[in-house]
């Protein structure tokens, strides 16, 4: 009998209580360690990259972030403005999970990259790129070329970079809801 009485009780609303406080929390963003590695030809390759400025980038640690990789060359005119704009976008959206890196085709020394970076006001790490490194990112035949990877590591955009197209795709990737496997199974 006591069970029937307890089951029939209604929960009383307390004065001043938050009606949303008893709701279950929504899915949380998974940590990069909780994400399975992306597999396939359309994934951000697992690499250890050394930037011109002494920075070290482990692409496996970028899981859970939106990643922009721009392939440029020190001798290509459109790459200068692209580098400056990429730096501005990176600074504006870094807190939302955006990471950028430039793969630089450079026939000269690393000193040339430092000088080129200062000339074009870029703060994005620039990685000297040889043919073997470029092959890891697919077939790049024109510079600048932009590769945009989503939070799950899959390629979203691979095209000759035009700033308007790239920034709109970056905005959509940052705005896209992302629920990793750890949150989806709860």
DRENDO-409937 format. One record per residue: z, x, y of N, C-alpha, C, O in turn; chain; residue number from 1; residue in three letters. Coordinates in Angstrom, 3 decimals. Layout:
% DRENDO-409937
GUTOR, n_up, n_east, n_north, ca_up, ca_east, ca_north, c_up, c_east, c_north, o_up, o_east, o_north, chain, resi, resn
GUTOR, Z, X, Y, Z, X, Y, Z, X, Y, Z, X, Y, A, NUM, ALA
...
This chain:
% DRENDO-409937
GUTOR, n_up, n_east, n_north, ca_up, ca_east, ca_north, c_up, c_east, c_north, o_up, o_east, o_north, chain, resi, resn
GUTOR, 0.000, 0.820, -1.202, 0.000, 0.000, 0.000, 0.000, 0.854, 1.252, -0.664, 0.526, 2.235, A, 1, UNK
GUTOR, 0.740, 1.945, 1.219, 0.783, 2.828, 2.381, -0.579, 3.417, 2.673, -0.922, 3.654, 3.831, A, 2, UNK
GUTOR, -1.355, 3.653, 1.636, -2.691, 4.214, 1.825, -3.572, 3.221, 2.555, -4.328, 3.600, 3.449, A, 3, UNK
GUTOR, -3.481, 1.947, 2.182, -4.296, 0.921, 2.835, -3.912, 0.769, 4.297, -4.778, 0.561, 5.146, A, 4, UNK
GUTOR, -2.641, 0.868, 4.595, -2.190, 0.746, 5.977, -2.695, 1.929, 6.794, -3.171, 1.748, 7.914, A, 5, UNK
GUTOR, -2.594, 3.143, 6.243, -3.036, 4.329, 6.978, -4.533, 4.311, 7.196, -5.008, 4.722, 8.255, A, 6, UNK
GUTOR, -5.276, 3.849, 6.225, -6.725, 3.807, 6.351, -7.148, 2.781, 7.387, -8.199, 2.926, 8.011, A, 7, UNK
GUTOR, -6.345, 1.751, 7.577, -6.713, 0.714, 8.519, -6.321, 1.005, 9.949, -6.690, 0.255, 10.852, A, 8, UNK
GUTOR, -5.579, 2.080, 10.179, -5.149, 2.411, 11.542, -6.329, 2.869, 12.374, -7.212, 3.585, 11.901, A, 9, UNK
GUTOR, -6.321, 2.446, 13.597, -7.342, 2.907, 14.526, -6.766, 4.032, 15.362, -5.589, 4.029, 15.723, A, 10, UNK
GUTOR, -7.613, 4.982, 15.657, -7.189, 6.088, 16.502, -7.058, 5.568, 17.927, -7.994, 4.983, 18.472, A, 11, UNK
GUTOR, -5.897, 5.783, 18.523, -5.684, 5.317, 19.880, -6.173, 6.368, 20.861, -5.986, 7.568, 20.662, A, 12, UNK
GUTOR, -6.796, 5.894, 21.911, -7.285, 6.795, 22.944, -6.135, 7.107, 23.883, -5.527, 6.204, 24.457, A, 13, UNK
GUTOR, -5.841, 8.389, 24.035, -4.777, 8.794, 24.958, -5.327, 8.814, 26.373, -6.481, 9.170, 26.613, A, 14, UNK
GUTOR, -4.487, 8.430, 27.277, -4.870, 8.434, 28.683, -5.124, 9.874, 29.124, -4.287, 10.747, 28.896, A, 15, UNK
GUTOR, -6.258, 10.124, 29.745, -6.595, 11.445, 30.264, -7.220, 12.356, 29.217, -7.551, 13.499, 29.532, A, 16, UNK
GUTOR, -7.391, 11.896, 27.995, -7.982, 12.747, 26.950, -9.484, 12.866, 27.179, -10.126, 11.924, 27.642, A, 17, UNK
GUTOR, -10.026, 14.006, 26.857, -11.456, 14.263, 26.984, -12.159, 13.629, 25.786, -11.897, 14.035, 24.653, A, 18, UNK
GUTOR, -13.046, 12.643, 25.994, -13.694, 11.970, 24.860, -14.631, 12.892, 24.080, -14.947, 12.598, 22.927, A, 19, UNK
GUTOR, -15.074, 13.974, 24.662, -15.978, 14.885, 23.956, -15.233, 15.998, 23.244, -15.850, 16.788, 22.530, A, 20, UNK
GUTOR, -13.913, 16.082, 23.422, -13.148, 17.190, 22.847, -13.135, 17.161, 21.330, -13.025, 18.217, 20.707, A, 21, UNK
GUTOR, -13.245, 15.987, 20.708, -13.163, 15.911, 19.254, -14.523, 16.114, 18.587, -14.602, 16.163, 17.360, A, 22, UNK
GUTOR, -15.576, 16.230, 19.363, -16.896, 16.411, 18.779, -17.024, 17.822, 18.204, -16.448, 18.780, 18.719, A, 23, UNK
GUTOR, -17.785, 17.916, 17.140, -18.019, 19.224, 16.511, -18.899, 20.069, 17.422, -19.807, 19.545, 18.067, A, 24, UNK
GUTOR, -18.640, 21.357, 17.478, -19.476, 22.199, 18.330, -20.895, 22.266, 17.784, -21.117, 22.135, 16.580, A, 25, UNK
GUTOR, -21.852, 22.472, 18.684, -23.253, 22.581, 18.293, -23.531, 23.925, 17.648, -22.637, 24.760, 17.517, A, 26, UNK
GUTOR, -24.763, 24.123, 17.250, -25.102, 25.398, 16.615, -24.918, 26.547, 17.595, -25.165, 26.406, 18.793, A, 27, UNK
GUTOR, -24.488, 27.668, 17.075, -24.287, 28.834, 17.923, -25.427, 29.814, 17.710, -26.102, 29.791, 16.681, A, 28, UNK
GUTOR, -25.630, 30.671, 18.692, -26.639, 31.719, 18.561, -26.163, 32.718, 17.522, -25.028, 33.187, 17.601, A, 29, UNK
GUTOR, -27.002, 33.055, 16.550, -26.593, 34.050, 15.563, -26.587, 35.445, 16.176, -27.287, 35.714, 17.152, A, 30, UNK
GUTOR, -25.799, 36.309, 15.597, -25.825, 37.696, 16.022, -27.026, 38.362, 15.364, -27.502, 37.881, 14.336, A, 31, UNK
GUTOR, -27.529, 39.460, 15.932, -28.670, 40.133, 15.302, -28.411, 40.522, 13.856, -29.336, 40.521, 13.044, A, 32, UNK
GUTOR, -27.176, 40.854, 13.519, -26.864, 41.240, 12.140, -27.006, 40.057, 11.179, -27.239, 40.260, 9.987, A, 33, UNK
GUTOR, -26.868, 38.825, 11.681, -26.981, 37.643, 10.841, -28.427, 37.217, 10.602, -28.691, 36.396, 9.723, A, 34, UNK
GUTOR, -29.352, 37.758, 11.361, -30.750, 37.368, 11.227, -31.410, 38.146, 10.097, -31.219, 39.357, 9.985, A, 35, UNK
GUTOR, -32.177, 37.468, 9.267, -32.903, 38.209, 8.245, -34.031, 38.997, 8.898, -34.558, 38.578, 9.929, A, 36, UNK
GUTOR, -34.405, 40.121, 8.318, -35.502, 40.877, 8.908, -36.805, 40.075, 8.836, -37.067, 39.379, 7.856, A, 37, UNK
GUTOR, -37.592, 40.185, 9.864, -38.898, 39.548, 9.912, -39.801, 40.308, 8.934, -39.794, 41.538, 8.893, A, 38, UNK
GUTOR, -40.568, 39.562, 8.158, -41.460, 40.208, 7.202, -42.868, 39.707, 7.410, -43.087, 38.520, 7.648, A, 39, UNK
GUTOR, -43.819, 40.614, 7.319, -45.221, 40.256, 7.469, -45.895, 41.109, 8.520, -45.253, 41.882, 9.231, A, 40, UNK
GUTOR, -47.198, 40.951, 8.600, -47.993, 41.747, 9.545, -47.802, 41.320, 10.989, -48.140, 42.070, 11.904, A, 41, UNK
GUTOR, -47.268, 40.131, 11.208, -47.111, 39.630, 12.571, -45.692, 39.839, 13.104, -45.259, 39.118, 14.002, A, 42, UNK
GUTOR, -44.973, 40.810, 12.563, -43.587, 41.049, 12.969, -43.463, 42.327, 13.790, -44.262, 43.253, 13.652, A, 43, UNK
GUTOR, -42.447, 42.356, 14.645, -42.126, 43.563, 15.387, -41.767, 44.642, 14.370, -40.819, 44.467, 13.603, A, 44, UNK
GUTOR, -42.504, 45.756, 14.345, -42.213, 46.777, 13.339, -40.848, 47.428, 13.571, -40.420, 47.607, 14.711, A, 45, UNK
GUTOR, -40.174, 47.776, 12.475, -38.899, 48.487, 12.569, -39.198, 49.943, 12.886, -39.727, 50.679, 12.053, A, 46, UNK
GUTOR, -38.853, 50.346, 14.095, -39.141, 51.703, 14.566, -37.966, 52.239, 15.364, -37.155, 51.479, 15.892, A, 47, UNK
GUTOR, -37.890, 53.539, 15.440, -36.979, 54.224, 16.355, -37.865, 54.887, 17.396, -38.656, 55.772, 17.069, A, 48, UNK
GUTOR, -37.741, 54.470, 18.633, -38.608, 54.954, 19.708, -37.786, 55.718, 20.731, -36.668, 55.323, 21.062, A, 49, UNK
GUTOR, -38.339, 56.802, 21.226, -37.689, 57.584, 22.271, -38.461, 57.419, 23.565, -39.645, 57.748, 23.643, A, 50, UNK
GUTOR, -37.775, 56.902, 24.588, -38.394, 56.697, 25.884, -38.501, 57.973, 26.676, -37.854, 58.974, 26.368, A, 51, UNK
GUTOR, -39.322, 57.926, 27.694, -39.546, 59.092, 28.561, -38.276, 59.511, 29.293, -38.129, 60.666, 29.694, A, 52, UNK
GUTOR, -37.363, 58.556, 29.462, -36.143, 58.790, 30.237, -34.954, 59.179, 29.359, -33.817, 59.205, 29.830, A, 53, UNK
GUTOR, -35.214, 59.482, 28.084, -34.138, 59.849, 27.169, -33.523, 58.662, 26.450, -32.622, 58.837, 25.630, A, 54, UNK
GUTOR, -33.994, 57.462, 26.742, -33.466, 56.275, 26.062, -33.951, 56.264, 24.612, -35.000, 56.820, 24.288, A, 55, UNK
GUTOR, -33.170, 55.624, 23.756, -33.521, 55.504, 22.343, -33.521, 54.022, 21.998, -32.533, 53.329, 22.240, A, 56, UNK
GUTOR, -34.608, 53.535, 21.440, -34.768, 52.113, 21.150, -34.945, 51.939, 19.649, -35.875, 52.483, 19.055, A, 57, UNK
GUTOR, -34.044, 51.177, 19.046, -34.161, 50.796, 17.634, -34.663, 49.358, 17.628, -33.928, 48.446, 18.005, A, 58, UNK
GUTOR, -35.896, 49.146, 17.209, -36.454, 47.796, 17.278, -35.718, 46.824, 16.356, -35.687, 45.627, 16.640, A, 59, UNK
GUTOR, -35.132, 47.299, 15.272, -34.369, 46.407, 14.382, -33.179, 45.800, 15.115, -32.757, 44.690, 14.789, A, 60, UNK
GUTOR, -32.635, 46.506, 16.092, -31.491, 46.012, 16.861, -31.904, 44.965, 17.895, -31.043, 44.370, 18.544, A, 61, UNK
GUTOR, -33.203, 44.732, 18.057, -33.682, 43.765, 19.046, -33.837, 42.364, 18.467, -34.251, 41.445, 19.174, A, 62, UNK
GUTOR, -33.508, 42.189, 17.182, -33.581, 40.845, 16.603, -32.661, 39.923, 17.395, -31.537, 40.284, 17.743, A, 63, UNK
GUTOR, -33.162, 38.737, 17.665, -32.410, 37.782, 18.465, -32.802, 37.820, 19.931, -32.346, 36.989, 20.717, A, 64, UNK
GUTOR, -33.644, 38.776, 20.308, -34.122, 38.882, 21.688, -35.619, 38.583, 21.739, -36.322, 38.703, 20.735, A, 65, UNK
GUTOR, -36.088, 38.199, 22.899, -37.516, 38.090, 23.154, -37.957, 39.483, 23.598, -37.362, 40.062, 24.506, A, 66, UNK
GUTOR, -38.996, 40.020, 22.962, -39.418, 41.392, 23.217, -40.855, 41.402, 23.723, -41.746, 40.807, 23.116, A, 67, UNK
GUTOR, -41.066, 42.090, 24.846, -42.407, 42.301, 25.386, -42.751, 43.770, 25.188, -42.019, 44.655, 25.631, A, 68, UNK
GUTOR, -43.873, 44.021, 24.518, -44.396, 45.377, 24.369, -45.733, 45.385, 25.087, -46.625, 44.601, 24.762, A, 69, UNK
GUTOR, -45.872, 46.268, 26.059, -47.129, 46.385, 26.787, -47.695, 47.766, 26.503, -47.026, 48.781, 26.697, A, 70, UNK
GUTOR, -48.945, 47.789, 26.039, -49.643, 49.046, 25.796, -50.441, 49.360, 27.046, -51.294, 48.579, 27.469, A, 71, UNK
GUTOR, -50.153, 50.521, 27.637, -50.809, 50.942, 28.869, -51.277, 52.385, 28.750, -51.026, 53.066, 27.756, A, 72, UNK
GUTOR, -51.950, 52.816, 29.775, -52.390, 54.210, 29.857, -52.214, 54.675, 31.293, -52.390, 53.902, 32.235, A, 73, UNK
GUTOR, -51.867, 55.941, 31.450, -51.642, 56.462, 32.795, -52.912, 56.429, 33.627, -52.836, 56.392, 34.855, A, 74, UNK
GUTOR, -54.072, 56.440, 32.993, -55.346, 56.465, 33.711, -55.940, 55.081, 33.951, -56.989, 54.976, 34.587, A, 75, UNK
GUTOR, -55.299, 54.006, 33.459, -55.845, 52.654, 33.598, -55.288, 51.987, 34.850, -54.080, 51.784, 34.968, A, 76, UNK
GUTOR, -56.160, 51.653, 35.767, -55.767, 51.055, 37.037, -54.885, 49.831, 36.944, -53.894, 49.765, 37.671, A, 77, UNK
GUTOR, -55.181, 48.840, 36.083, -54.358, 47.633, 36.021, -52.949, 47.867, 35.472, -52.088, 46.998, 35.609, A, 78, UNK
GUTOR, -52.703, 49.012, 34.860, -51.390, 49.256, 34.252, -50.288, 49.470, 35.290, -49.135, 49.122, 35.038, A, 79, UNK
GUTOR, -50.621, 50.035, 36.445, -49.617, 50.258, 37.482, -48.977, 48.966, 37.969, -47.755, 48.829, 37.915, A, 80, UNK
GUTOR, -49.786, 48.005, 38.449, -49.205, 46.732, 38.868, -48.500, 46.003, 37.722, -47.479, 45.349, 37.940, A, 81, UNK
GUTOR, -49.041, 46.110, 36.501, -48.409, 45.470, 35.345, -47.020, 46.064, 35.111, -46.077, 45.329, 34.817, A, 82, UNK
GUTOR, -46.884, 47.376, 35.237, -45.597, 48.040, 35.013, -44.556, 47.583, 36.032, -43.405, 47.328, 35.679, A, 83, UNK
GUTOR, -44.962, 47.481, 37.281, -44.030, 47.048, 38.322, -43.582, 45.606, 38.085, -42.395, 45.297, 38.183, A, 84, UNK
GUTOR, -44.527, 44.735, 37.775, -44.185, 43.340, 37.525, -43.332, 43.205, 36.269, -42.395, 42.407, 36.246, A, 85, UNK
GUTOR, -43.642, 43.974, 35.224, -42.852, 43.932, 33.997, -41.407, 44.326, 34.283, -40.482, 43.735, 33.725, A, 86, UNK
GUTOR, -41.206, 45.311, 35.141, -39.849, 45.718, 35.518, -39.114, 44.590, 36.233, -37.940, 44.340, 35.961, A, 87, UNK
GUTOR, -39.796, 43.916, 37.138, -39.183, 42.814, 37.874, -38.806, 41.661, 36.943, -37.718, 41.097, 37.056, A, 88, UNK
GUTOR, -39.703, 41.317, 36.031, -39.429, 40.237, 35.080, -38.278, 40.638, 34.164, -37.401, 39.822, 33.878, A, 89, UNK
GUTOR, -38.273, 41.883, 33.702, -37.200, 42.373, 32.843, -35.845, 42.264, 33.546, -34.878, 41.778, 32.960, A, 90, UNK
GUTOR, -35.777, 42.707, 34.773, -34.517, 42.653, 35.518, -34.057, 41.212, 35.734, -32.863, 40.920, 35.666, A, 91, UNK
GUTOR, -34.998, 40.324, 35.991, -34.665, 38.928, 36.259, -34.163, 38.209, 35.005, -33.282, 37.353, 35.099, A, 92, UNK
GUTOR, -34.710, 38.544, 33.834, -34.411, 37.778, 32.619, -33.642, 38.551, 31.549, -33.475, 38.055, 30.434, A, 93, UNK
GUTOR, -33.185, 39.721, 31.860, -32.468, 40.526, 30.878, -31.237, 39.786, 30.344, -30.934, 39.867, 29.153, A, 94, UNK
GUTOR, -30.539, 39.079, 31.205, -29.365, 38.329, 30.799, -29.680, 37.169, 29.868, -28.786, 36.651, 29.199, A, 95, UNK
GUTOR, -30.926, 36.762, 29.817, -31.339, 35.670, 28.925, -31.869, 36.194, 27.596, -32.326, 35.412, 26.763, A, 96, UNK
GUTOR, -31.814, 37.502, 27.391, -32.238, 38.053, 26.115, -33.633, 38.623, 26.102, -34.264, 38.658, 25.045, A, 97, UNK
GUTOR, -34.142, 39.071, 27.235, -35.471, 39.682, 27.302, -35.343, 41.196, 27.271, -34.526, 41.769, 27.992, A, 98, UNK
GUTOR, -36.139, 41.838, 26.448, -36.220, 43.294, 26.394, -37.682, 43.682, 26.474, -38.533, 43.044, 25.855, A, 99, UNK
GUTOR, -37.977, 44.725, 27.234, -39.355, 45.182, 27.402, -39.457, 46.669, 27.141, -38.514, 47.430, 27.361, A, 100, UNK
GUTOR, -40.623, 47.060, 26.669, -40.928, 48.476, 26.464, -42.428, 48.661, 26.687, -43.232, 47.782, 26.378, A, 101, UNK
GUTOR, -42.784, 49.821, 27.230, -44.190, 50.139, 27.427, -44.563, 51.279, 26.497, -43.889, 52.308, 26.458, A, 102, UNK
GUTOR, -45.646, 51.091, 25.745, -46.217, 52.156, 24.936, -47.317, 52.779, 25.778, -48.311, 52.129, 26.102, A, 103, UNK
GUTOR, -47.129, 54.050, 26.130, -48.026, 54.701, 27.080, -48.964, 55.678, 26.385, -48.536, 56.661, 25.780, A, 104, UNK
GUTOR, -50.255, 55.379, 26.491, -51.267, 56.320, 26.052, -51.332, 57.378, 27.142, -51.635, 57.082, 28.298, A, 105, UNK
GUTOR, -51.046, 58.601, 26.761, -50.868, 59.642, 27.767, -51.404, 60.956, 27.211, -50.862, 61.500, 26.249, A, 106, UNK
GUTOR, -52.451, 61.449, 27.810, -53.004, 62.720, 27.357, -52.208, 63.901, 27.882, -52.363, 65.021, 27.395, A, 107, UNK
GUTOR, -51.363, 63.664, 28.866, -50.607, 64.751, 29.483, -49.228, 64.912, 28.861, -48.992, 64.522, 27.718, A, 108, UNK
GUTOR, -48.335, 65.487, 29.630, -46.968, 65.732, 29.182, -46.061, 64.583, 29.595, -46.472, 63.703, 30.351, A, 109, UNK
GUTOR, -44.830, 64.592, 29.100, -43.856, 63.560, 29.454, -43.605, 63.564, 30.962, -43.321, 62.514, 31.538, A, 110, UNK
GUTOR, -43.702, 64.717, 31.605, -43.536, 64.781, 33.058, -44.479, 63.817, 33.763, -44.124, 63.229, 34.785, A, 111, UNK
GUTOR, -45.679, 63.657, 33.218, -46.635, 62.739, 33.823, -46.108, 61.303, 33.783, -46.329, 60.539, 34.723, A, 112, UNK
GUTOR, -45.423, 60.936, 32.721, -44.868, 59.586, 32.628, -43.771, 59.368, 33.659, -43.705, 58.308, 34.281, A, 113, UNK
GUTOR, -42.916, 60.356, 33.843, -41.863, 60.223, 34.846, -42.460, 60.045, 36.243, -42.016, 59.188, 37.007, A, 114, UNK
GUTOR, -43.435, 60.832, 36.561, -44.101, 60.740, 37.869, -44.816, 59.398, 38.003, -44.733, 58.746, 39.044, A, 115, UNK
GUTOR, -45.520, 58.989, 36.945, -46.239, 57.718, 36.951, -45.261, 56.556, 37.108, -45.531, 55.615, 37.854, A, 116, UNK
GUTOR, -44.130, 56.617, 36.412, -43.117, 55.567, 36.516, -42.553, 55.441, 37.919, -42.360, 54.330, 38.414, A, 117, UNK
GUTOR, -42.286, 56.574, 38.569, -41.790, 56.536, 39.956, -42.859, 55.969, 40.884, -42.555, 55.164, 41.764, A, 118, UNK
GUTOR, -44.102, 56.382, 40.692, -45.205, 55.915, 41.533, -45.359, 54.396, 41.455, -45.662, 53.751, 42.459, A, 119, UNK
GUTOR, -45.154, 53.829, 40.281, -45.351, 52.392, 40.083, -44.044, 51.602, 40.013, -44.040, 50.437, 39.617, A, 120, UNK
GUTOR, -42.952, 52.232, 40.392, -41.640, 51.580, 40.498, -41.269, 50.809, 39.240, -40.863, 49.649, 39.312, A, 121, UNK
GUTOR, -41.409, 51.458, 38.086, -41.039, 50.793, 36.839, -39.709, 51.320, 36.324, -39.423, 52.515, 36.397, A, 122, UNK
GUTOR, -38.904, 50.402, 35.803, -37.631, 50.755, 35.195, -37.652, 50.494, 33.692, -36.653, 50.711, 33.008, A, 123, UNK
GUTOR, -38.774, 50.036, 33.187, -38.928, 49.746, 31.763, -39.120, 51.060, 31.016, -39.880, 51.914, 31.473, A, 124, UNK
GUTOR, -38.449, 51.244, 29.877, -38.653, 52.473, 29.106, -40.122, 52.628, 28.713, -40.761, 51.680, 28.258, A, 125, UNK
GUTOR, -40.635, 53.830, 28.897, -42.008, 54.146, 28.524, -41.963, 55.119, 27.348, -41.307, 56.159, 27.412, A, 126, UNK
GUTOR, -42.664, 54.769, 26.284, -42.696, 55.575, 25.075, -44.080, 56.198, 24.958, -45.075, 55.474, 24.917, A, 127, UNK
GUTOR, -44.164, 57.537, 24.903, -45.477, 58.156, 24.678, -46.041, 57.658, 23.346, -45.372, 57.734, 22.315, A, 128, UNK
GUTOR, -47.261, 57.156, 23.372, -47.845, 56.534, 22.181, -49.048, 57.317, 21.686, -49.999, 57.574, 22.424, A, 129, UNK
GUTOR, -48.976, 57.681, 20.434, -50.140, 58.297, 19.802, -50.833, 57.241, 18.937, -50.378, 56.099, 18.858, A, 130, UNK
GUTOR, -51.914, 57.622, 18.301, -52.690, 56.671, 17.515, -51.881, 56.074, 16.365, -52.012, 54.886, 16.071, A, 131, UNK
GUTOR, -51.048, 56.884, 15.713, -50.241, 56.385, 14.594, -49.264, 55.312, 15.049, -49.088, 54.308, 14.358, A, 132, UNK
GUTOR, -48.625, 55.505, 16.201, -47.693, 54.499, 16.712, -48.430, 53.219, 17.077, -47.969, 52.124, 16.751, A, 133, UNK
GUTOR, -49.563, 53.344, 17.746, -50.316, 52.160, 18.147, -50.765, 51.345, 16.938, -50.804, 50.116, 17.011, A, 134, UNK
GUTOR, -51.104, 51.996, 15.835, -51.529, 51.277, 14.633, -50.416, 50.394, 14.086, -50.694, 49.368, 13.464, A, 135, UNK
GUTOR, -49.172, 50.770, 14.304, -48.037, 49.960, 13.833, -47.971, 48.610, 14.553, -47.358, 47.666, 14.053, A, 136, UNK
GUTOR, -48.598, 48.522, 15.720, -48.583, 47.293, 16.505, -49.888, 46.512, 16.400, -50.069, 45.517, 17.101, A, 137, UNK
GUTOR, -50.781, 46.943, 15.551, -52.041, 46.223, 15.389, -53.174, 46.933, 16.096, -53.048, 48.076, 16.536, A, 138, UNK
GUTOR, -54.260, 46.238, 16.190, -55.477, 46.822, 16.758, -55.512, 46.607, 18.267, -55.789, 45.508, 18.748, A, 139, UNK
GUTOR, -55.227, 47.669, 18.996, -55.252, 47.617, 20.458, -56.498, 48.361, 20.915, -56.640, 49.559, 20.673, A, 140, UNK
GUTOR, -57.399, 47.644, 21.577, -58.640, 48.278, 22.009, -58.816, 48.291, 23.517, -59.708, 48.968, 24.027, A, 141, UNK
GUTOR, -57.978, 47.553, 24.238, -58.088, 47.460, 25.694, -56.685, 47.615, 26.272, -55.714, 47.102, 25.715, A, 142, UNK
GUTOR, -56.590, 48.324, 27.389, -55.309, 48.425, 28.082, -55.441, 47.797, 29.463, -56.481, 47.943, 30.104, A, 143, UNK
GUTOR, -54.420, 47.110, 29.928, -53.173, 46.814, 29.234, -53.348, 45.687, 28.224, -54.116, 44.749, 28.437, A, 144, UNK
GUTOR, -52.617, 45.805, 27.123, -52.518, 44.759, 26.114, -51.040, 44.409, 25.975, -50.185, 45.292, 25.909, A, 145, UNK
GUTOR, -50.758, 43.128, 25.931, -49.376, 42.666, 25.812, -49.149, 42.052, 24.442, -49.980, 41.313, 23.914, A, 146, UNK
GUTOR, -47.994, 42.385, 23.887, -47.537, 41.787, 22.637, -46.183, 41.156, 22.935, -45.274, 41.829, 23.422, A, 147, UNK
GUTOR, -46.052, 39.888, 22.648, -44.809, 39.156, 22.894, -44.257, 38.698, 21.561, -44.935, 38.002, 20.805, A, 148, UNK
GUTOR, -43.021, 39.091, 21.271, -42.354, 38.731, 20.030, -41.208, 37.774, 20.336, -40.442, 37.989, 21.276, A, 149, UNK
GUTOR, -41.100, 36.724, 19.542, -40.030, 35.750, 19.707, -38.713, 36.279, 19.170, -38.652, 37.374, 18.610, A, 150, UNK
GUTOR, -37.666, 35.499, 19.344, -36.327, 35.898, 18.917, -36.239, 36.146, 17.409, -35.369, 36.884, 16.945, A, 151, UNK
GUTOR, -37.139, 35.530, 16.655, -37.141, 35.738, 15.208, -37.955, 36.956, 14.796, -38.053, 37.259, 13.607, A, 152, UNK
GUTOR, -38.545, 37.661, 15.766, -39.306, 38.877, 15.483, -40.782, 38.652, 15.239, -41.530, 39.616, 15.079, A, 153, UNK
GUTOR, -41.223, 37.393, 15.206, -42.638, 37.110, 14.965, -43.447, 37.201, 16.254, -42.966, 36.871, 17.338, A, 154, UNK
GUTOR, -44.676, 37.655, 16.107, -45.600, 37.798, 17.229, -45.995, 36.424, 17.760, -46.433, 35.555, 17.007, A, 155, UNK
GUTOR, -45.833, 36.245, 19.061, -46.211, 34.996, 19.723, -47.535, 35.163, 20.453, -48.365, 34.254, 20.459, A, 156, UNK
GUTOR, -47.732, 36.319, 21.065, -48.906, 36.546, 21.913, -49.392, 37.975, 21.718, -48.595, 38.913, 21.730, A, 157, UNK
GUTOR, -50.694, 38.139, 21.541, -51.328, 39.455, 21.456, -52.631, 39.316, 22.209, -53.589, 38.729, 21.706, A, 158, UNK
GUTOR, -52.667, 39.857, 23.416, -53.891, 39.701, 24.206, -53.947, 40.715, 25.326, -52.943, 41.322, 25.700, A, 159, UNK
GUTOR, -55.132, 40.880, 25.843, -55.297, 41.690, 27.030, -54.435, 41.055, 28.107, -54.551, 39.865, 28.400, A, 160, UNK
GUTOR, -53.588, 41.853, 28.676, -52.562, 41.309, 29.565, -53.144, 40.860, 30.891, -53.753, 41.641, 31.623, A, 161, UNK
GUTOR, -52.943, 39.595, 31.181, -53.105, 39.088, 32.530, -51.724, 38.570, 32.890, -51.105, 37.837, 32.119, A, 162, UNK
GUTOR, -51.261, 38.944, 34.030, -49.869, 38.682, 34.376, -49.485, 37.211, 34.271, -48.421, 36.896, 33.738, A, 163, UNK
GUTOR, -50.319, 36.309, 34.762, -49.959, 34.893, 34.747, -49.751, 34.380, 33.327, -48.762, 33.703, 33.049, A, 164, UNK
GUTOR, -50.677, 34.698, 32.432, -50.545, 34.244, 31.042, -49.298, 34.819, 30.398, -48.574, 34.110, 29.699, A, 165, UNK
GUTOR, -49.045, 36.091, 30.626, -47.911, 36.757, 29.986, -46.590, 36.171, 30.462, -45.720, 35.875, 29.642, A, 166, UNK
GUTOR, -46.421, 35.998, 31.769, -45.129, 35.536, 32.280, -44.855, 34.097, 31.882, -43.704, 33.726, 31.650, A, 167, UNK
GUTOR, -45.895, 33.284, 31.800, -45.711, 31.905, 31.337, -45.290, 31.906, 29.869, -44.419, 31.127, 29.482, A, 168, UNK
GUTOR, -45.890, 32.760, 29.051, -45.513, 32.846, 27.633, -44.090, 33.382, 27.481, -43.354, 32.925, 26.606, A, 169, UNK
GUTOR, -43.692, 34.340, 28.313, -42.317, 34.863, 28.283, -41.337, 33.749, 28.632, -40.311, 33.592, 27.971, A, 170, UNK
GUTOR, -41.648, 32.987, 29.657, -40.768, 31.880, 30.063, -40.606, 30.879, 28.930, -39.492, 30.442, 28.643, A, 171, UNK
GUTOR, -41.712, 30.512, 28.282, -41.637, 29.554, 27.167, -40.816, 30.131, 26.015, -40.029, 29.410, 25.402, A, 172, UNK
GUTOR, -40.985, 31.413, 25.713, -40.232, 32.032, 24.613, -38.739, 32.068, 24.923, -37.918, 31.850, 24.032, A, 173, UNK
GUTOR, -38.379, 32.340, 26.177, -36.967, 32.365, 26.559, -36.360, 30.968, 26.557, -35.180, 30.806, 26.244, A, 174, UNK
GUTOR, -37.155, 29.958, 26.905, -36.671, 28.579, 26.961, -36.631, 27.906, 25.588, -35.944, 26.899, 25.415, A, 175, UNK
GUTOR, -37.356, 28.450, 24.616, -37.435, 27.820, 23.296, -36.078, 27.822, 22.620, -35.369, 28.828, 22.634, A, 176, UNK
GUTOR, -35.717, 26.689, 22.026, -34.453, 26.677, 21.274, -34.583, 27.567, 20.054, -35.636, 27.633, 19.422, A, 177, UNK
GUTOR, -33.527, 28.230, 19.745, -33.539, 29.118, 18.578, -32.243, 28.939, 17.821, -31.159, 29.181, 18.353, A, 178, UNK
GUTOR, -32.357, 28.522, 16.602, -31.195, 28.392, 15.738, -31.489, 29.229, 14.508, -32.381, 28.904, 13.723, A, 179, UNK
GUTOR, -30.756, 30.281, 14.347, -30.953, 31.179, 13.214, -30.422, 30.578, 11.930, -29.757, 29.543, 11.960, A, 180, UNK
GUTOR, -30.704, 31.207, 10.807, -30.301, 30.668, 9.510, -28.789, 30.524, 9.350, -28.342, 29.629, 8.633, A, 181, UNK
GUTOR, -27.992, 31.369, 9.989, -26.535, 31.274, 9.853, -26.026, 29.972, 10.465, -25.120, 29.343, 9.918, A, 182, UNK
GUTOR, -26.602, 29.563, 11.597, -26.157, 28.337, 12.253, -26.740, 27.097, 11.581, -26.101, 26.045, 11.561, A, 183, UNK
GUTOR, -27.934, 27.212, 11.037, -28.595, 26.045, 10.457, -27.930, 25.604, 9.155, -28.035, 24.434, 8.788, A, 184, UNK
GUTOR, -27.258, 26.497, 8.454, -26.658, 26.142, 7.176, -25.261, 25.554, 7.328, -24.685, 25.129, 6.327, A, 185, UNK
GUTOR, -24.702, 25.507, 8.496, -23.342, 24.983, 8.700, -23.315, 23.499, 8.739, -22.248, 22.906, 8.903, A, 186, UNK
